[in-house]
């Protein structure tokens, strides 16, 4: 039995949802149970909902309310194109109830004139709640027995709203209690991705891209044989196709390689997706809903045996470099502890670290608390900040066994000014920091050297 997660472009309109239905139907011919289906909001809806919240919180209630009919019409139009009869009447009632609830929240934001993370999650969750109801009803109307499952009742998270962390044991228990019986009946459970709820029942979200995470959580919870991520590209590519037109499909790679590529910017896969799959050793396959016959990319524990070269390149833009130079604490015990305590205090993750005898350099892509971090570090060190930088990462299990490969990566970039160079403890990647405007040229040089 497989879990199929469909992204926003795969549920964008009635035509996309009809393709989804056929993909689900084909999966049922191979397995008597399932599949379990997890869907994102229709493409663009989440951004629109966040815009509504921002407008309402910024005393622009009229502007926010004027956009509401467009959201309602998009979902009701899809419902009318996919569902008929009494089922349509019920679905339209559910859509109206969800939109009315959203309208009430938007009006409340305008009164409060602020948008708390907890309230923002309530607004953002509406997209997945709407799309999952439509998909469940559309499947049933197409003679694919399906049942809607409220993801807020099964994905249990902590209280860190807008980027909540799922609680594994609690989530698995609820999935087995609610989703597994649906599968046992031979029906298709349909859930919205990206959303959950705290133990107290407050709506939460897993952060942008969290629908992939939801798919993996469901897969782990029901012991799936495979987790499929259906999107609008053929699979994981050797580089960002927006930069490298000759980017190639990577047909197979390891969990560790995929995690490195995802963390350092590969957009096809959310980094956290790998975690539940790794724990249960469940293969993950990335597929194109526009070309369901294509083989896609398979991600397994072992990767591709015998691969001689690099697996892929990934990049992350809008990175900030922070240099922390020791003053009175030169070589003093506890200096690094104090440095990272500051980042922990402001819940800011560090991507890359390099050190010398007197300084530490780190990169971050979350700059919401940059001023506070700089102030905290300045209490015991000299601090400088450099913006508009990028990370470029070359990934491959081969780096563990062929050290000369790392030298080749750096050597290819000899004419590019590099700000930092790092090789992770796993020795699966070589990562460099460079100026943002140098990134396209550097990626082209590496791709030409290792993939063409």
C-alpha positions in Angstrom: 0.0 0.0 0.0 1.4 3.4 -1.0 0.8 7.0 0.2 0.4 9.5 -2.5 1.1 13.2 -1.7 -0.1 15.7 -4.4 1.3 19.2 -4.5 -0.5 22.4 -5.2 0.0 22.2 -9.0 -1.4 18.7 -8.9 -4.7 20.0 -7.5 -4.7 23.4 -9.1 -7.9 23.1 -11.1 -10.5 20.5 -12.2 -8.2 19.2 -15.0 -5.4 18.6 -12.5 -7.7 16.8 -10.0 -9.0 14.6 -12.8 -5.4 13.5 -13.5 -5.1 12.9 -9.8 -8.1 10.7 -9.8 -6.7 8.5 -12.6 -3.4 8.2 -10.8 -5.2 7.1 -7.6 -7.3 4.7 -9.6 -4.2 3.1 -11.2 -2.6 2.6 -7.8 -5.8 0.8 -6.6 -5.4 -1.8 -9.4 -2.0 -2.7 -8.1 -3.0 -2.9 -4.4 -6.3 -3.8 -2.9 -5.9 -1.3 -0.1 -5.5 2.5 -0.4 -3.7 4.4 -1.5 -3.8 7.0 1.3 -3.9 10.5 -0.3 -2.4 13.7 1.1 -3.0 17.0 -0.8 -1.7 20.5 -0.6 -3.9 23.6 -1.1 -4.6 24.6 -4.7 -1.5 26.4 -6.1 -1.4 30.0 -5.0 -4.1 29.7 -2.4 -1.9 29.7 0.7 -0.1 32.8 -0.4 -3.4 34.4 -1.0 -4.6 33.5 2.5 -1.5 34.9 4.1 -2.1 38.1 2.1 -5.6 38.3 3.5 -4.3 38.0 7.1 -1.7 40.6 6.5 -4.2 43.0 5.0 -6.7 42.5 7.8 -4.0 42.9 10.5 -2.9 46.1 8.8 -6.3 47.8 9.1 -7.2 47.0 5.5 -10.3 45.0 6.2 -12.1 46.1 3.0 -9.2 45.0 0.9 -9.1 41.6 2.6 -12.9 41.0 2.3 -12.8 42.0 -1.4 -10.5 39.0 -2.1 -12.8 36.5 -0.4 -15.2 36.0 -3.2 -12.3 35.0 -5.5 -11.3 32.2 -3.1 -14.8 31.0 -2.7 -15.5 31.0 -6.4 -12.3 29.1 -7.2 -13.2 26.3 -4.9 -16.9 26.2 -5.7 -16.2 26.2 -9.5 -13.9 23.2 -9.0 -16.5 21.4 -6.9 -19.2 21.9 -9.6 -16.9 20.6 -12.3 -16.0 17.4 -10.4 -19.0 16.5 -8.2 -22.7 16.1 -9.0 -26.0 15.4 -7.3 -26.6 15.4 -3.5 -22.8 15.0 -3.0 -22.3 18.4 -4.6 -24.9 20.0 -2.4 -23.1 18.7 0.7 -19.7 19.7 -0.6 -20.8 23.3 -1.4 -22.2 23.6 2.1 -18.8 22.5 3.5 -17.0 25.0 1.3 -19.4 27.8 2.4 -19.0 26.9 6.1 -15.2 27.0 5.7 -15.2 30.3 3.9 -17.6 31.8 6.4 -15.4 30.7 9.3 -12.4 32.2 7.5 -14.3 35.5 7.0 -15.0 35.7 10.8 -11.3 35.2 11.6 -10.3 37.9 9.1 -12.8 40.3 10.7 -11.4 39.5 14.1 -7.9 40.2 12.9 -9.0 43.7 11.7 -10.4 44.4 15.2 -7.3 43.2 17.0 -4.9 44.9 14.4 -2.4 42.1 14.8 -1.8 38.7 13.5 -0.5 36.2 16.1 1.2 33.0 14.8 -1.7 30.9 16.3 -4.3 32.9 14.3 -2.1 32.8 11.2 -2.2 29.0 11.3 -6.0 29.1 11.4 -6.0 31.2 8.2 -3.3 29.3 6.4 -4.9 25.9 7.1 -8.1 26.8 5.2 -6.5 26.0 1.8 -5.7 22.4 2.6 -9.1 21.9 4.4 -10.9 23.1 1.2 -8.8 21.2 -1.3 -8.9 17.9 0.6 -12.7 18.0 0.9 -12.9 18.6 -2.9 -10.5 15.8 -3.8 -12.3 13.3 -1.4 -15.7 14.2 -3.0 -14.3 14.1 -6.5 -12.8 10.6 -6.0 -16.1 9.3 -4.6 -18.1 10.8 -7.5 -15.6 9.0 -9.9 -16.4 5.6 -8.3 -13.2 5.6 -6.2 -14.5 5.1 -2.6 -12.9 7.8 -0.6 -13.3 9.3 2.9 -12.2 12.7 4.1 -10.0 12.8 7.2 -9.5 16.0 9.2 -5.7 16.2 9.4 -6.1 18.3 12.6 -7.4 15.2 14.3 -4.5 13.0 13.4 -1.3 15.1 13.0 -0.4 16.1 16.6 2.2 18.8 17.0 4.0 21.0 19.5 2.9 24.6 20.1 5.4 26.3 17.8 2.8 27.8 15.5 3.6 28.5 11.8 6.4 25.9 11.9 5.2 23.2 14.3 7.0 19.9 14.9 4.9 16.8 14.8 4.8 14.5 17.9 5.7 11.1 16.5 4.1 8.7 18.9 0.9 10.6 19.3 0.6 11.1 15.5 1.2 7.4 14.7 -1.3 6.3 17.3 -4.0 8.6 15.8 -3.2 7.5 12.3 -3.6 3.9 13.2 -6.9 4.6 15.0 -8.5 6.7 12.2 -6.7 6.2 8.8 -5.9 2.5 9.1 -9.6 1.4 9.4 -10.4 3.3 6.3 -7.7 1.4 4.4 -8.9 -1.9 5.8 -12.3 -1.1 4.4 -10.7 -0.8 0.9 -11.4 3.0 0.8 -9.0 5.9 0.1 -8.4 8.3 3.1 -7.9 11.9 1.9 -6.1 14.4 4.2 -4.9 17.9 3.8 -1.1 18.2 4.2 0.8 20.9 6.0 -1.7 21.1 8.9 -2.2 19.6 12.3 -3.2 20.6 15.7 -1.6 20.8 19.2 -2.5 18.4 21.9 -5.0 21.1 23.1 -6.7 21.1 19.7 -5.4 24.4 18.4 -4.8 24.4 14.6 -1.1 24.4 13.7 1.0 24.2 10.5 4.3 22.5 9.7 5.8 25.4 7.8 6.0 26.1 4.1 6.5 22.8 2.2 5.2 20.8 5.1 2.7 18.9 3.0 5.6 16.6 2.0 6.3 16.1 5.7 2.6 15.2 6.2 2.8 12.6 3.5 5.8 11.0 5.1 4.2 11.0 8.5 1.1 9.2 7.1 3.4 6.8 5.3 5.2 6.0 8.5 2.0 5.8 10.5 0.4 3.2 8.3 3.5 1.2 7.3 3.3 2.1 3.7 5.5 0.3 1.2 6.3 3.5 -0.7 5.7 7.3 -0.3 5.0 9.0 -3.6 5.5 12.8 -4.0 3.5 13.9 -7.0 4.5 17.3 -8.4 5.0 19.1 -11.7 8.6 18.0 -12.5 10.0 14.6 -13.5 11.9 14.1 -10.3 15.0 15.3 -8.5 17.4 17.0 -11.0 21.1 17.4 -11.0 20.8 21.2 -10.6 18.3 24.0 -10.5 16.7 24.0 -14.0 16.1 27.7 -13.7 19.9 28.1 -13.8 21.0 25.0 -15.7 18.9 24.2 -18.7 20.8 20.9 -19.2 20.0 19.7 -15.7 19.5 15.9 -15.8 17.1 13.6 -14.0 18.6 11.8 -11.0 16.9 8.4 -11.2 18.0 7.1 -7.8 19.8 8.5 -4.7 20.2 7.7 -1.1 18.2 9.2 1.8 21.3 11.0 3.0 22.0 12.5 -0.4 18.4 13.6 -0.8 18.4 15.2 2.7 21.5 17.2 1.8 20.1 18.4 -1.5 16.8 19.2 0.0 18.3 21.1 2.9 20.5 23.1 0.7 17.9 24.3 -1.6 16.5 21.6 -4.0 12.9 22.7 -4.2 11.3 19.4 -5.2 11.5 17.9 -1.7 10.9 19.4 1.7 14.0 18.5 3.9 11.9 17.1 6.7 10.2 14.6 4.4 13.1 12.3 4.7 13.0 11.9 8.4 9.9 9.6 8.9 10.9 7.7 5.8 14.4 7.1 7.1 13.1 5.9 10.5 10.9 3.2 8.9 13.2 2.7 5.8 10.3 3.5 3.4 11.3 4.3 -0.2 10.3 7.8 -1.4 9.5 8.3 -5.1 9.2 11.7 -6.8 6.8 11.7 -9.8 5.3 14.0 -12.3 1.5 14.2 -12.2 1.5 15.6 -15.8 3.5 12.5 -16.9 2.5 9.6 -14.6 4.2 7.1 -16.9 7.6 8.6 -16.2 9.8 6.7 -13.8 10.6 9.6 -11.6 13.3 9.6 -8.9 13.6 6.8 -6.3 15.1 7.6 -2.9 16.2 4.6 -0.8 18.6 3.8 2.0 21.3 2.5 -0.3 21.1 5.0 -3.2 22.5 3.9 -6.5 25.2 1.3 -6.1 28.4 1.9 -8.0 27.7 5.6 -8.9 31.1 7.1 -9.9 30.3 10.9 -9.8 28.4 13.5 -7.9 24.7 13.1 -7.4 23.6 16.7 -7.7 24.0 20.4 -7.0 21.8 22.5 -4.8 21.9 26.2 -3.9 20.3 28.5 -1.4 20.0 32.2 -2.1 19.6 35.2 0.3 22.0 33.9 2.8 23.6 36.1 5.4 27.1 35.5 6.7 27.8 36.5 10.3 31.5 36.8 11.4 32.1 36.6 15.2 35.6 37.5 16.3 36.8 36.8 19.8 37.9 39.9 21.8 38.7 39.4 25.5 37.9 35.7 25.3 40.6 34.6 22.8 40.9 30.8 23.1 38.8 30.9 26.2 36.8 27.9 27.3 33.1 28.4 26.6 33.4 30.8 23.7 31.7 28.6 21.1 29.0 27.7 23.7 28.2 31.3 24.2 28.0 31.9 20.4 25.5 29.2 19.8 23.5 29.9 22.9 22.6 33.3 21.2 21.3 31.6 18.1 19.4 29.1 20.3 17.8 32.0 22.3 16.4 33.4 19.1 15.4 30.0 17.6 17.5 30.7 14.5 19.1 27.7 12.7 22.7 27.9 11.4 23.4 26.4 8.0 27.1 26.4 7.8 30.0 27.0 10.3 33.7 27.6 9.8 36.2 28.5 12.5 39.7 29.8 12.9 41.9 30.5 16.0 40.2 33.8 16.7 36.8 33.8 14.8 33.7 31.9 13.9 31.8 32.4 10.7 28.2 31.1 10.3 25.5 31.5 7.7 21.7 31.9 8.3 18.8 32.3 6.0 16.3 33.3 8.7 17.0 37.0 9.5 13.9 37.7 11.5 15.9 38.1 14.7 19.2 39.3 13.1 19.3 42.5 15.0 18.8 40.8 18.4 21.4 38.1 17.5 23.9 40.8 16.5 23.3 42.6 19.8 23.6 39.4 21.8 26.9 38.4 20.2 28.3 41.9 20.6 28.3 41.5 24.3 31.4 39.3 24.1 32.7 39.5 20.5 33.2 41.8 17.5 30.4 41.1 14.9 30.1 41.8 11.2 27.3 40.9 8.9 27.3 40.4 5.1 24.1 40.0 3.2 23.2 38.9 -0.4 25.3 35.8 -0.3 24.5 32.2 -1.5 25.3 28.7 -0.6 26.3 26.3 -3.4 26.5 22.6 -2.4 27.9 19.6 -4.4 26.4 16.3 -3.0 27.3 12.7 -3.5 28.0 9.6 -1.5 31.1 9.3 -3.7 32.8 12.1 -1.7 33.1 9.6 1.3 35.4 7.4 -0.7 37.2 9.6 -3.2 38.8 12.6 -1.5 40.2 13.9 -4.7 36.6 14.7 -5.8 36.4 17.4 -3.2 39.6 19.0 -4.5 38.1 18.9 -8.0 35.0 20.8 -6.8 37.0 23.6 -5.3 39.5 23.6 -8.2 36.7 24.2 -10.8 35.7 27.3 -8.9 39.3 28.8 -8.8 38.2 32.0 -10.6 35.2 32.5 -8.3 35.8 34.5 -5.0 34.7 32.0 -2.2 33.7 33.4 1.1 33.6 30.1 3.0 34.3 26.4 2.3 33.0 23.5 4.3 32.8 19.7 4.2 30.3 18.1 6.5 31.2 15.4 8.9 29.2 12.9 6.8 31.6 13.8 3.9 28.7 13.7 1.5 28.9 17.4 0.5 31.2 20.2 -0.3 29.6 23.5 0.4 30.9 27.0 -0.5 29.6 30.5 0.2 29.9 33.0 -2.5 28.4 36.3 -3.6 24.8 35.9 -4.9 25.6 37.3 -8.4 28.4 34.7 -8.8 26.1 31.8 -8.2 24.8 31.1 -11.8 28.4 31.1 -13.2 29.7 28.9 -10.4 26.8 26.4 -10.8 27.3 26.3 -14.6 31.0 25.5 -14.1 30.4 22.7 -11.7 27.6 21.2 -13.8 29.7 21.3 -16.9 32.6 19.6 -15.1 30.6 16.8 -13.4 27.4 16.2 -15.3 28.0 17.1 -19.0 
